[in-house]
Amino acid sequence: MTPDQLVQHSTISLHLAQKGLDAAIRHARDQLRIPVNISIYSPALRLIAFASMDDAKLTSIDIAHNKAFTAAGHRIPTSAYDTKKVGPGGPLYGIQDSNDGRFTTIAGGVPILVDGNCVGAIGVSGGLPSQDEVSFTIPGGQQGVSDRTRRSHTRV
């Protein structure tokens, strides 16, 4: 096998993932005033970094992981799934049972893009889905959760 036959993917570094955690924590603490859990996953669906703010809901830990897992695996925000398609009778009904129940369509999971390529994803849980899908930029230029990222994908 030659190198040109291999597919290579960039992954967010631990250093930048920690900056992403810091940015999400600041947003939740200073603007939303709610405690949240935050997960950052690689495009290969590996946990890179995690933070749980004081008093964050314990049941939201798995939800944050699942949001990051889904956004990293599909490379689109979890909010992009049309409730009519994933609900009973819809063509994607039951998708939430895939991947051992880790797939989620709850807003708050968003891919982290660098030059249009997914280098990971962030999942936030603890508030309402609209609060969990926060907006920030990871220092160093990596785009995190944003309206621009969300609009760049059609609803599934």
PEDA-V325644 format. One record per residue. N is the residue number from 0. RES is the residue in one small letter. PSI is psi in radians with two decimals (none if undefined). Layout:
# PEDA-V325644
n-><N/N>
res-><RES/RES>
psi-><PSI/PSI>
This chain:
# PEDA-V325644
n-><0/1/2/3/4/5/6/7/8/9/10/11/12/13/14/15/16/17/18/19/20/21/22/23/24/25/26/27/28/29/30/31/32/33/34/35/36/37/38/39/40/41/42/43/44/45/46/47/48/49/50/51/52/53/54/55/56/57/58/59/60/61/62/63/64/65/66/67/68/69/70/71/72/73/74/75/76/77/78/79/80/81/82/83/84/85/86/87/88/89/90/91/92/93/94/95/96/97/98/99/100/101/102/103/104/105/106/107/108/109/110/111/112/113/114/115/116/117/118/119/120/121/122/123/124/125/126/127/128/129/130/131/132/133/134/135/136/137/138/139/140/141/142/143/144/145/146/147/148/149/150/151/152/153/154/155>
res-><m/t/p/d/q/l/v/q/h/s/t/i/s/l/h/l/a/q/k/g/l/d/a/a/i/r/h/a/r/d/q/l/r/i/p/v/n/i/s/i/y/s/p/a/l/r/l/i/a/f/a/s/m/d/d/a/k/l/t/s/i/d/i/a/h/n/k/a/f/t/a/a/g/h/r/i/p/t/s/a/y/d/t/k/k/v/g/p/g/g/p/l/y/g/i/q/d/s/n/d/g/r/f/t/t/i/a/g/g/v/p/i/l/v/d/g/n/c/v/g/a/i/g/v/s/g/g/l/p/s/q/d/e/v/s/f/t/i/p/g/g/q/q/g/v/s/d/r/t/r/r/s/h/t/r/v>
psi-><2.37/2.75/-0.53/-0.13/-0.08/2.59/2.26/2.48/2.42/2.55/2.45/2.43/2.80/-0.69/-0.86/-0.57/-0.70/-0.62/-0.64/-0.74/-0.80/-0.76/-0.73/-0.67/-0.80/-0.77/-0.82/-0.73/-0.85/-0.59/-0.83/-0.49/0.77/2.56/2.37/2.89/2.46/2.24/2.49/2.17/2.70/2.92/-0.33/0.19/0.60/2.35/2.20/-0.76/2.66/2.51/2.49/2.01/2.69/2.34/0.19/2.60/2.25/-0.62/-0.22/-0.17/-0.94/-0.59/-0.75/-0.77/-0.81/-0.61/-0.79/-0.72/-0.86/-0.80/-0.64/-0.73/-0.64/-0.18/0.52/2.73/2.57/-0.38/-0.13/-0.13/2.16/2.14/-0.48/-0.55/-0.55/-0.17/3.04/2.29/-0.23/2.77/-0.34/0.19/2.28/-0.13/-0.51/-0.23/-0.11/2.88/0.79/0.60/0.16/-0.34/2.32/2.60/0.26/2.25/2.54/-0.02/2.18/2.39/2.62/2.08/2.42/2.07/0.67/-0.07/2.40/2.10/0.05/-2.94/2.69/2.45/2.26/2.37/2.45/-0.45/-2.80/2.69/-0.68/-0.52/-0.61/-0.50/1.33/3.00/2.19/2.89/2.27/2.25/2.34/0.00/-0.10/2.23/2.18/-2.53/2.20/2.79/-0.67/-0.74/-0.78/-0.76/-0.35/-0.06/2.39/2.68/2.42/none>
